Amino acid sequence: MSVLRPDFPDHSSPFSREQERQRKEAAILSAAARRFDAEGVHATRLEDIAGDLGLTKTGVSYYFASKEDLAGEVYRAAARALAEAVEIARTADGAAAQLRKLFEVFADHMRAVSEGRRHNLAAMNDLDALGDELHASIAAELSRCVSDVNDMIASWVRESGAPLGRPEPATFLVFELLDWMGSWPRRKRDWNIDTAADTLLDILAGGLTASGDWQPAPLQPGTPDVGVPQVFDREARNRMKREAFLKAGTRFFNKKGFGGVALSEVAASLGVTRGAFYYHIPDKEQLLEQCLERSFTTVEQALDRAEGGGRSGLGVIEHAIRDLIYQQASGVTPLLRPSLAAALPEARQRRHAARLRNIARRFGDALEHAVEAGEARPVDIQAAERILTHAVFLNGGYTIAAANSFTDWRISEDPLTATIDYVYILMRGLGAGQ
C-alpha cells in the first residue's frame, strides 16, 4: 500500500501543527516589525499588534510571553537575515563580486518579504529598548557584519586600485543602501522591486558616469548662517534656540526612534528645563515634524546651490550629495531619517512623502539631463532618483549606528575626503580600475 504524500506548492501542509505555528509566529513577527518601525518598541503595545492581526492580546502572548520577548525575536531575525546575506556574499570570488552578491541576496530577501514567503524584517533603529544582554548580543552580530563588509571594501580597493582614502565612507554608503532596501516591501505600491534591484545593481557595477573617468569636483558645502550673535534681538535668539532644539531632536530620533525619545532628555542634553523647551516646541510630534521639515529644507537648499553653479547634470548630483554628506559628517547639520515620518498622522505623512518625491524628481531631472548629454549611462530614471535621494541621508544607515562599529574611526575625522570616498562607487561603480 502506497503512502499518500500531498505536494503543496509552498511545501507546507495545512494539517501540520508545527507549520501552522510557524505561519502564525511569522505573521506576528511581521506585524510587530511594522509597528516597531513606525512607533518604536516603547510606544507599541501587544494589544496594538494583536489588533493589526484581528487577535486579542492573549492570542499574541500565547506565542510570545511579553513585548520584550517579541521585540528580541524581531530584531534577532533581522540581524540573522543580514548575517546570512553577508555569509553568502563572502563565498563569491573576488571582493567586487562579493559586494554585488551581498546586494543580490538582500534583494532576494526583500522579494521574499514582499511575496509573503518571509516575514517583515525590522529596521535596526530601536535596539536601546532591549535588555542589556540581548542588546549587546544583537549589536555584536551586527558589528561582525559591518566589519566583514568593511573588509570587502578594503579588499576591493586593493584589487581594483580605486583611489579611496579609507574604506569606511564607502561602507557607510553600502549600509545606507541596504537599510533603504529594507523599506522596499512597505513601498511596493510605489515602485517595482525588480526594477529597483536591477537599477541598483547596474549602478553598483558600472557607476553613473558614461566614460568611467570621474574626477571629484571642488566642493563648496553649505554652512549654517550663524553671523554675529544678536544678543539684543529676541527673535534672533529664539531662532538660534529653535535650531539647537531641532539638531538635538534629530540626533535623538535617529538614534532611538520616535517612541524611544522623551522630550525631557532632549532638553537635558542642551542644559535647559522642560518648561523652556516646551515654550518653543509643545510636544514630541511637533518636534518630529519640525525636524523633518528642517531636514528636507536642508536637502532642497543643497540642490539649489548645486543647480545654481552652472554645473552639468552629473555635476549637480555629485555636488548636492557631497555637500549634504559633508554637512552631516562634519557634525554641522544632522538630517532626520525620512522613514521616521511613519510616526505622524497619515495626512501629514502624505505631505512629507510628496515633498520627498519632489526632491527625488530634482535628482531625476539632473540625471536625465546627464544621460541626454552623454555624460551618464542610461539607467531607469525613476529607480535611480530614489537611490540618489536616500543616499544623501547619512543617518539613514542605522545598522552601523546600532552595531556601534568603527569605534577607532569616525566619518567626521576628515569629512571633505570622506565625501569623495562616499560617492565614488555611485560615480564609478565596483568595476572601477579593473
Phi and psi in degrees as a GROMACS rama.xvg file:
@    title "Ramachandran Plot"
@    xaxis  label "Phi"
@    yaxis  label "Psi"
@TYPE xy
-78.6678  152.327  SER-2
-94.0287  129.551  VAL-3
-73.8735  123.355  LEU-4
-123.432  92.1304  ARG-5
-62.9225  141.121  PRO-6
-111.133  104.562  ASP-7
-95.0461  141.141  PHE-8
-56.0731  -34.6314  PRO-9
-95.3924  14.4586  ASP-10
60.8839  26.3885  HIS-11
-126.885  158.187  SER-12
-120.186  134.649  SER-13
-69.0293  -8.53826  PRO-14
-97.3436  -1.13364  PHE-15
-90.2377  116.283  SER-16
-66.1961  -37.2274  ARG-17
-64.9007  -43.3394  GLU-18
-67.6628  -34.859  GLN-19
-63.9464  -41.1975  GLU-20
-63.4843  -42.5049  ARG-21
-62.2503  -40.0556  GLN-22
-64.1965  -41.7565  ARG-23
-68.1164  -40.7597  LYS-24
-62.9778  -40.3623  GLU-25
-63.7164  -38.8024  ALA-26
-65.2049  -40.5108  ALA-27
-66.7213  -42.8198  ILE-28
-61.8701  -39.7524  LEU-29
-63.963  -46.7479  SER-30
-64.0756  -40.4425  ALA-31
-65.3815  -41.9743  ALA-32
-59.9052  -42.7454  ALA-33
-62.8636  -44.1005  ARG-34
-64.6456  -45.8134  ARG-35
-63.997  -38.6389  PHE-36
-63.7044  -40.3695  ASP-37
-79.7827  -40.0111  ALA-38
-120.399  -12.133  GLU-39
85.3194  160.705  GLY-40
-68.7071  -43.9302  VAL-41
-59.6797  -40.1272  HIS-42
-85.1431  -7.32078  ALA-43
-94.406  136.399  THR-44
-110.06  154.748  ARG-45
-59.5418  -32.8818  LEU-46
-61.5667  -35.9294  GLU-47
-64.4328  -45.5273  ASP-48
-65.1164  -42.8398  ILE-49
-61.0636  -42.5749  ALA-50
-61.9579  -35.8984  GLY-51
-62.8234  -25.7058  ASP-52
-103.397  1.84058  LEU-53
71.9002  28.0235  GLY-54
-114.972  170.762  LEU-55
-91.6979  166.893  THR-56
-57.6109  -37.3911  LYS-57
-61.6136  -35.1483  THR-58
-63.2694  -29.3619  GLY-59
-84.5248  -43.9555  VAL-60
-68.8172  -14.4409  SER-61
-63.3398  -33.788  TYR-62
-96.8735  -33.1128  TYR-63
-133.356  114.531  PHE-64
-62.6536  -29.7247  ALA-65
-147.469  165.387  SER-66
-62.2243  -36.2222  LYS-67
-63.5734  -42.0423  GLU-68
-62.504  -43.2588  ASP-69
-64.7961  -46.0461  LEU-70
-60.87  -40.8409  ALA-71
-59.695  -43.5908  GLY-72
-70.3448  -35.6095  GLU-73
-60.8609  -47.6987  VAL-74
-76.2208  -31.8613  TYR-75
-62.3044  -42.3105  ARG-76
-63.0187  -40.5913  ALA-77
-66.5447  -40.1117  ALA-78
-65.9565  -39.8306  ALA-79
-63.7909  -39.5576  ARG-80
-62.5039  -42.1285  ALA-81
-66.0265  -44.277  LEU-82
-61.8233  -38.4602  ALA-83
-63.1701  -43.8116  GLU-84
-63.3323  -41.9169  ALA-85
-65.1487  -42.1364  VAL-86
-62.8642  -43.3495  GLU-87
-64.8959  -41.7998  ILE-88
-60.107  -36.4313  ALA-89
-66.6277  -15.0707  ARG-90
-79.5259  -13.0696  THR-91
-71.4987  158.087  ALA-92
-91.9594  109.674  ASP-93
97.6267  147.745  GLY-94
-66.2334  -41.477  ALA-95
-61.6926  -42.5132  ALA-96
-65.3497  -36.0374  ALA-97
-64.0108  -43.4579  GLN-98
-66.0077  -40.6775  LEU-99
-64.1593  -42.104  ARG-100
-61.7778  -37.6705  LYS-101
-56.7775  -46.7686  LEU-102
-70.5427  -35.7562  PHE-103
-62.7526  -45.4835  GLU-104
-65.7899  -41.7277  VAL-105
-67.4339  -35.7992  PHE-106
-63.3248  -39.04  ALA-107
-62.9896  -38.7687  ASP-108
-58.2508  -44.7225  HIS-109
-68.8297  -34.8799  MET-110
-63.4013  -42.2928  ARG-111
-62.6032  -39.8185  ALA-112
-64.9139  -45.7026  VAL-113
-61.7536  -35.418  SER-114
-89.7029  2.19122  GLU-115
80.9695  11.6085  GLY-116
-88.1221  -7.01628  ARG-117
-149.894  145.296  ARG-118
-74.9439  161.198  HIS-119
-58.8389  144.791  ASN-120
-106.123  125.392  LEU-121
-74.3629  149.004  ALA-122
-72.502  143.479  ALA-123
-83.8457  59.8308  MET-124
-119.267  14.1347  ASN-125
-146.956  36.7101  ASP-126
-66.5842  -21.4429  LEU-127
-62.5209  -18.4275  ASP-128
-78.1543  -10.486  ALA-129
-87.5788  162.812  LEU-130
-63.6903  157.766  GLY-131
-58.1298  -44.5914  ASP-132
-66.4109  -45.935  GLU-133
-66.772  -41.5664  LEU-134
-56.4558  -48.4608  HIS-135
-62.8994  -37.7339  ALA-136
-65.5402  -46.4577  SER-137
-68.7203  -41.9587  ILE-138
-60.6158  -36.9029  ALA-139
-65.2853  -39.8682  ALA-140
-66.8503  -41.6134  GLU-141
-63.691  -39.7195  LEU-142
-62.4059  -38.4875  SER-143
-63.3486  -40.371  ARG-144
-63.4054  -45.7626  CYS-145
-61.4516  -42.9566  VAL-146
-62.8674  -41.9149  SER-147
-62.76  -43.3834  ASP-148
-66.9945  -39.9411  VAL-149
-61.8373  -37.1257  ASN-150
-64.9861  -38.5002  ASP-151
-60.803  -44.604  MET-152
-61.821  -45.2995  ILE-153
-61.5713  -41.0081  ALA-154
-65.552  -40.1489  SER-155
-62.0454  -41.1286  TRP-156
-59.5877  -44.8355  VAL-157
-65.5853  -43.2801  ARG-158
-71.6251  -35.8513  GLU-159
-94.6191  -20.4023  SER-160
77.5348  14.143  GLY-161
-59.9503  134.51  ALA-162
-83.1421  53.368  PRO-163
-83.4508  138.744  LEU-164
-70.5574  -43.133  GLY-165
-145.028  152.372  ARG-166
-77.7034  -22.6232  PRO-167
-59.4084  -43.3941  GLU-168
-59.2663  -39.1948  PRO-169
-66.1609  -33.0456  ALA-170
-66.2467  -38.4407  THR-171
-57.0451  -44.2495  PHE-172
-62.2774  -45.1693  LEU-173
-56.5565  -46.9361  VAL-174
-75.398  -28.3665  PHE-175
-60.8497  -43.9151  GLU-176
-70.5541  -40.5277  LEU-177
-62.8745  -43.078  LEU-178
-64.7914  -36.8826  ASP-179
-65.146  -40.0612  TRP-180
-58.5823  -30.4525  MET-181
-61.3795  -20.2539  GLY-182
-87.5395  -7.83683  SER-183
-55.3385  -47.9156  TRP-184
-60.3721  -30.5355  PRO-185
-76.3416  -16.0953  ARG-186
-113.766  18.338  ARG-187
-65.2034  -18.9245  LYS-188
-76.4687  -19.497  ARG-189
-86.7025  -28.426  ASP-190
-156.83  166.91  TRP-191
-87.9043  122.918  ASN-192
-61.8154  -40.5623  ILE-193
-62.3498  -42.3126  ASP-194
-65.209  -42.9711  THR-195
-60.9627  -44.2235  ALA-196
-65.4965  -45.2277  ALA-197
-61.891  -41.4199  ASP-198
-67.6318  -43.5886  THR-199
-61.6422  -45.1779  LEU-200
-64.6453  -36.014  LEU-201
-64.416  -45.5468  ASP-202
-65.7817  -41.375  ILE-203
-63.5452  -35.117  LEU-204
-74.3599  -47.1148  ALA-205
-116.913  -5.38322  GLY-206
74.0025  177.647  GLY-207
-87.3682  -31.8474  LEU-208
-68.7446  138.292  THR-209
-75.0833  -36.4387  ALA-210
-85.5524  -16.8028  SER-211
77.7727  -0.296156  GLY-212
-109.903  95.4959  ASP-213
-118.722  127.939  TRP-214
-119.398  130.399  GLN-215
-61.8953  135.826  PRO-216
-85.1253  160.21  ALA-217
-58.6552  140.389  PRO-218
-108.471  132.34  LEU-219
-119.937  80.3267  GLN-220
-69.8397  153.665  PRO-221
-70.3799  146.938  GLY-222
-129.879  151.441  THR-223
-65.4608  142.736  PRO-224
-83.6117  84.797  ASP-225
-83.2623  -55.9212  VAL-226
66.9783  -170.228  GLY-227
-80.3898  129.438  VAL-228
-54.0865  127.774  PRO-229
-90.8893  79.0022  GLN-230
-65.4942  -23.1406  VAL-231
-103.266  2.3733  PHE-232
-103.477  102.348  ASP-233
-63.1334  -38.8819  ARG-234
-64.2285  -40.778  GLU-235
-65.4884  -41.2111  ALA-236
-63.8882  -38.7623  ARG-237
-65.559  -36.6004  ASN-238
-64.0374  -41.6563  ARG-239
-64.2688  -41.334  MET-240
-63.762  -44.9154  LYS-241
-61.7478  -40.4375  ARG-242
-61.6706  -40.4909  GLU-243
-65.2606  -39.2991  ALA-244
-62.6846  -43.0437  PHE-245
-70.2668  -37.448  LEU-246
-64.0033  -45.511  LYS-247
-63.9692  -43.5671  ALA-248
-60.5947  -41.3842  GLY-249
-59.982  -45.3127  THR-250
-64.3296  -41.7248  ARG-251
-67.0903  -44.398  PHE-252
-63.1841  -42.2882  PHE-253
-61.6695  -35.4288  ASN-254
-82.1307  -40.3956  LYS-255
-115.061  -5.98682  LYS-256
77.2183  171.251  GLY-257
-66.048  -47.8103  PHE-258
-67.6362  -25.028  GLY-259
-88.2559  -0.0282812  GLY-260
-103.259  134.923  VAL-261
-113.044  134.92  ALA-262
-58.7282  -30.6084  LEU-263
-62.2796  -37.4883  SER-264
-75.8369  -30.8802  GLU-265
-64.232  -44.9516  VAL-266
-62.1591  -44.22  ALA-267
-62.2797  -34.9025  ALA-268
-64.868  -22.2552  SER-269
-100.387  -1.32645  LEU-270
72.7141  29.2641  GLY-271
-120.463  161.427  VAL-272
-79.3414  161.617  THR-273
-61.9909  -36.9604  ARG-274
-61.3778  -41.8569  GLY-275
-65.2332  -37.5023  ALA-276
-66.5861  -47.4638  PHE-277
-64.6541  -23.8641  TYR-278
-61.1522  -35.7242  TYR-279
-93.0197  -39.2117  HIS-280
-134.423  110.829  ILE-281
-72.6817  -28.099  PRO-282
-154.347  171.71  ASP-283
-67.3188  -35.4515  LYS-284
-63.7646  -40.4326  GLU-285
-64.8169  -38.4684  GLN-286
-62.372  -45.7063  LEU-287
-60.913  -45.594  LEU-288
-64.2255  -42.2127  GLU-289
-67.6805  -34.1139  GLN-290
-64.2525  -40.838  CYS-291
-62.2065  -47.9272  LEU-292
-62.0305  -41.1865  GLU-293
-63.2526  -41.243  ARG-294
-66.1756  -44.7433  SER-295
-65.7782  -37.1357  PHE-296
-62.0943  -40.4014  THR-297
-61.8219  -42.3269  THR-298
-65.0453  -44.0138  VAL-299
-63.0781  -39.1193  GLU-300
-65.8907  -37.3882  GLN-301
-64.8443  -39.2293  ALA-302
-66.7392  -38.4899  LEU-303
-59.3708  -45.2753  ASP-304
-63.5003  -42.2  ARG-305
-66.3254  -41.7226  ALA-306
-73.2683  -23.9296  GLU-307
-87.908  3.23414  GLY-308
-101.151  12.7465  GLY-309
69.034  25.5231  GLY-310
-84.5883  160.889  ARG-311
-72.4544  172.647  SER-312
-57.7157  -45.9788  GLY-313
-68.7111  -32.5646  LEU-314
-65.3636  -36.768  GLY-315
-62.3311  -44.9371  VAL-316
-63.0738  -49.3365  ILE-317
-60.3267  -48.2294  GLU-318
-65.8972  -42.4697  HIS-319
-63.4493  -45.2582  ALA-320
-66.5337  -47.1514  ILE-321
-64.9956  -37.8162  ARG-322
-57.1976  -49.1595  ASP-323
-70.7374  -37.9611  LEU-324
-66.2604  -38.7651  ILE-325
-61.8018  -46.8471  TYR-326
-60.634  -38.5091  GLN-327
-76.2957  -44.3139  GLN-328
-65.3555  -33.4046  ALA-329
-80.4366  -7.13946  SER-330
84.2609  3.93655  GLY-331
-71.2496  -46.8427  VAL-332
-141.368  94.6848  THR-333
-70.3521  145.718  PRO-334
-113.172  141.162  LEU-335
-80.5205  141.03  LEU-336
-61.8219  125.624  ARG-337
-59.5777  -28.6945  PRO-338
-63.1599  -19.4598  SER-339
-68.7052  -12.757  LEU-340
-61.4079  -18.2352  ALA-341
-61.6166  -18.4885  ALA-342
-80.2514  -8.92544  ALA-343
-90.2168  161.137  LEU-344
-56.083  151.993  PRO-345
-58.7529  -39.2415  GLU-346
-62.0119  -40.077  ALA-347
-75.3498  -30.3486  ARG-348
-58.5971  -44.6769  GLN-349
-62.8463  -38.8491  ARG-350
-63.4692  -44.4062  ARG-351
-69.9146  -35.7588  HIS-352
-63.3282  -37.9447  ALA-353
-64.9158  -38.2372  ALA-354
-67.3106  -39.3168  ARG-355
-66.4038  -36.6633  LEU-356
-63.9716  -37.7356  ARG-357
-64.5212  -38.3887  ASN-358
-62.5333  -44.4247  ILE-359
-60.9593  -40.0492  ALA-360
-63.2271  -33.8591  ARG-361
-66.3967  -40.238  ARG-362
-64.3561  -40.9257  PHE-363
-63.5266  -40.5022  GLY-364
-62.8237  -42.3779  ASP-365
-62.9722  -40.7962  ALA-366
-68.4805  -39.1071  LEU-367
-62.1189  -41.8694  GLU-368
-63.4785  -37.7613  HIS-369
-65.7872  -38.9556  ALA-370
-66.6055  -44.3658  VAL-371
-62.0547  -33.662  GLU-372
-82.1103  -6.31306  ALA-373
82.9245  7.72726  GLY-374
-91.3279  -15.6754  GLU-375
-123.914  147.881  ALA-376
-71.3911  146.907  ARG-377
-65.7311  125.651  PRO-378
-139.932  169.648  VAL-379
-68.4922  112.581  ASP-380
-63.9898  -43.889  ILE-381
-62.9505  -42.1341  GLN-382
-70.2791  -41.7364  ALA-383
-65.2674  -37.5472  ALA-384
-65.6651  -31.4319  GLU-385
-71.5522  -39.2258  ARG-386
-59.9616  -47.6875  ILE-387
-66.0514  -39.0095  LEU-388
-62.4628  -45.3583  THR-389
-76.871  -18.8493  HIS-390
-69.5735  -18.8029  ALA-391
-81.0853  -14.5854  VAL-392
-93.3252  90.4965  PHE-393
-58.2077  -37.4698  LEU-394
-81.0471  2.24566  ASN-395
-68.4716  -22.6273  GLY-396
-79.702  67.1902  GLY-397
-71.417  -16.7999  TYR-398
-63.7296  -40.2051  THR-399
-63.3713  -41.8014  ILE-400
-63.9779  -41.9628  ALA-401
-66.2996  -33.3476  ALA-402
-76.1516  -17.1147  ALA-403
55.0964  42.5326  ASN-404
-88.0187  176.956  SER-405
58.0009  42.2225  PHE-406
-65.771  -19.9043  THR-407
-96.6315  3.10336  ASP-408
-155.527  139.073  TRP-409
-126.457  146.272  ARG-410
-62.2086  -19.2515  ILE-411
-75.9944  -8.35476  SER-412
-64.071  -38.7509  GLU-413
-144.589  72.683  ASP-414
-62.9612  -32.3498  PRO-415
-67.5204  -47.1917  LEU-416
-65.2584  -35.8223  THR-417
-61.6651  -32.7733  ALA-418
-64.7987  -35.6373  THR-419
-69.0544  -46.6962  ILE-420
-63.3075  -32.7933  ASP-421
-67.2321  -43.617  TYR-422
-90.2888  -5.22438  VAL-423
-56.9875  -48.1203  TYR-424
-65.3977  -36.8524  ILE-425
-61.4741  -38.9426  LEU-426
-81.7081  -43.1794  MET-427
-104.609  -27.1022  ARG-428
84.3725  168.581  GLY-429
-72.5602  -14.3371  LEU-430
-84.1027  0.976689  GLY-431
-60.4528  135.921  ALA-432
84.3315  -5.81433  GLY-433
